Amino acid sequence: MGSATREASANARAALAAQSTVLSDSAAASATGEELLAAGRVIGDSAQLRSTLADASIPDAEKTAVIGKLFGGASAATRAVLDAIVTSRWSSHDDLLAGIEELGFSAIAASAGGDDDIIAELFSFGRAVTSDPELELAIGSKLGGSAAKAALVDRLLAGKASSQALAIVRHLVQQPRGRRIRTLVADAATIVAREGGFAIATVTVARELSDAQLKRLAAGLSARFGTLRINQVVDSSLIGGLRVQVGDDVIDDSIATKLNTLKLQLAG
């Protein structure tokens, strides 16, 4: 992330936080989040729009005029946040889209009143998709239309997930921005977790851990990283041991990595 995007992201989050009245109302927060995501998809579908709104040489007044014309039917809160986003300086078009997505997810997470079940639902969806090659292809293929993918998500999650998780997943499959489903879900879960004041620890193991093992691991990681939730990923190629990632921190104690290290030492 470039310095321009870091500053722009901070400005955008501040603009959303300023909508405290909206965020304190579940229905209003959810509506604002979904409007932001819908706006992101509109902008993402137009190369001209992306270029215009991310171009630092174009006056802010022209950008906010574009937002007013395109999204005049959105709430005042949504337009205020979008104005803040497009008048900030982003390092790239994709960073601008990521900024809109982040704020949309944050508003939707706020509408759940801190209920972190959204995270479990997101990871459950990710595991279901990645364990079924045909389903993963249907959702990840560039040939499929976004409306068809959203309809597929509706069928898969109907009655099985919260409205918040459904809204997030529907957006992800419609605007993946080159990311695979596991990354899509992890990115969204990280944003939802931050809204709840905790982090995500992705634990990759060769065989699924028992509840007792997960509890001990969670206690140990929390002592080091603070409050967190564990996302368990099973990957038999690790052979044994585990790999833990919390943000940019990685703890790799897998047998596969140890064997690779040993091979390199022997070769040297």
N, C-alpha and C positions, 0 to 999 in steps of 0.2 A: 504494500500500500504506500503510495507516494505521499509526501508531506502535504500537498494540496488536498488530496482526498481525506487525509486525517483531519485537517482543519474543517473541510466541508462537512464531513460526517459529524463532527462535534457540533457545528452550527445547526445541522439538520436535527440532531437529537434534542438540542436545546429548544428548537422551534416546536417539536412535538411535545416536549415536557411543559412548554408554556400553555398548552391546551389542557390544563389540569381539570377544568370543569368537564370537558369531554371525556377524558380518560377515567374520571371517577364514576362515569355512568357506563355500565356494561354494554348496553345496546348502542350507545353513541360511539364508544371506543371501537366496538366491532365493526360498525358501519364505516367509521373513518379508516380503519385498517383495510377493509375490503375496497374502499374507494381508492386508496393509495395504490394497492396492488393492481387494480384495474387500470389506473392511470399509467403505471409502469409498463403494463402490457401494450397499451396504446403507443406509448413513446418507443418501446422496444421494437414494435412492428414497423416503424418508419425511420429509415436511415436519415431522411431529411430532418425529422424532428430531433433525433439524437444529436445530429451534427449542430443544429441550431442551439439547442438547450445546453450543450456542453462547450460551446464556443465562447471562450473568455473575451473575445473581441466584440461580441454583440452586446449592446447596452442591456442592462437589467430590465429596464422598462419594456423593451421589446419582448423579452422572455416572459415576463409576468403577463403581458398582454396575450401572448400565445396560450398560456395556462388558463387565463380567464375565458378565452374564446373556446378552447377545447373542453374545459372541465367546469364550465359555468354552472352546470347542474349539480355539482358536488357541494358538500357542506362547506361553510366558511372555514372550519378547522382544517379540512383537507386542502383547500386552496391555499391557506396560509402556510401550511407545511410544504406544499409543492413550490410555492413562491420562494421559500427559504432554500429549498434544494436547488432550484434552477439558477438562483442568483449567487450561489456559492461556486467556487472554482474546483472542479474535479479533475483528477489526473487523466481520466479517460471516459469515453461514453459508457463503457461497461461499469465503471465505478459509480457513475451517476445512477444507473439502473439498480445496482446493488444497494445504493443508499436509499432509494425509494422502497425497495423490497424490505430492507432492514426495518424501516420505520413502519411499514405496513404490518410486518410480523410483530413488532413491539406493541403496536396499538391493539392488535388482536389478542396478544398474550395478556395485556392489561385487562381486557374485557373478561378474562376468565377469573379475575380476582385472585391471582397468584396460584391457581390450581395447576400444578406441574404435571397432571395427567396427560396434558398435550404432548409432552416429551415422550412418554411411554407409547402413546398412540402413533407418533411420528416414526419412532424406531420400529414399532411393530409393523407398520406399513412398509418400511424399507426392507425389513427382513423377509416379509411375504413376497415382495417383488423380486428381490435378488435371488431368492431360492427357486424361482420359476422362470427359466430362460425365455419362454414364450411371452410371459407377462412382462418381463423386463424389456424385451424387444418391442412389444406393443406400446409401452409407455415411453421408451427412450428413442424409438426410431424417428429420424428426421422426416420420414415420408408421411407419418400420421398427422392429421390436423389437430390443432389445439382443442377444438370443441369436442372432438371424438375422445381425446385423452381425458378431458375433464369429465365427460359422461362416463367413461370407464371407471374413473376414481369414485364418482358418485355411486356406481353400482357396487364397487368393492367395499366402500366404507359406510354405506347406508345402514344406519342403526348400530354401527360398531365403533363409531368415533364421535367426538364432540364436534360441534359446529366450527369451533376454532381450528381444530386439526384438519377438518375437511377443507376449510377455506385456504389454509396454508398449502396443503397438498395439491389442491386444484390449481393454485397459482404456479407451484413448482413444476408441474408437468406441462403447463402451458408456456412457461418461460424458463427453460432450464439453463440457458446461457452457456451451453457447452459442458455442463456438469452431469455426471452420472448420478443415478438415483441415490446411492449411498452418500455421496458428497452433498447432494441436495438436502437430504434429510438431516445430515450432520450440521450443515450450515444453519438450517432453520431451527434445530434444537438448541444450538448454541445461543442464538438470539433470544429464544424463549426463556432459556435458563438465565441469561443475563438479566432479563426483565424480572425474574423471580429472585435475583440476588445470589445465584449459585452458579457452579460450573459443571461441565460435562467431562467425565473421564471415560474415554473409549478404551475398553480392555479387550484385547485380542488374545484368544486362547485356542489351543489345539482341540480341547474338549470342554464342553459346557461345565461351568463351575456350579457347585451345589449352593443352596441358599446360605448355608453356614459359611462357606468359603467366600461368597460375595459379601456377606456381612462383615467378616474380618477384613477383607480387602478394602471395603468402603471406609471402615474405621481408620485403617492405616493411612489411606490416601487423604481422608478429611483432615487428619492431624497435620498433614504437610501442606495441603492445598486449600483447606477451608471447606465449607459446605459444598457438596457436589452430588451429582447423580451418575450412576454407572450405566454405560451402554456396552453390553457384552457382545462381541463379535467372535464367532467360531471360525477358525481357519486352520485346517489340519496340517497345512504346510509348515506351521511353526514347530511341529513334532511334539513339543512340550514347553513348559514354562509359560510366560505371558509377555505381552507388550502393552504398555499403558501410555496413553497420550492425553494430556490435559492442556489445552491451548497449544502453545509452542513447546511445552515440556514433554519429553519422551523418555520413558524408562523401558529399556528393551532387555528382558531377561529370558528371551526365548531360546530354546535349544538350537533352532535353525540359525539364529544369528551367531550363537557361540561357535557352531560348527564352521560357519563361513569365516569367522575371525580366525579360527584355528587353521583353516586351509590357507588363508592369506599369510599367516605367520610361517607355516611350513614351506610355502612357495617362496617366501622371501629369504 
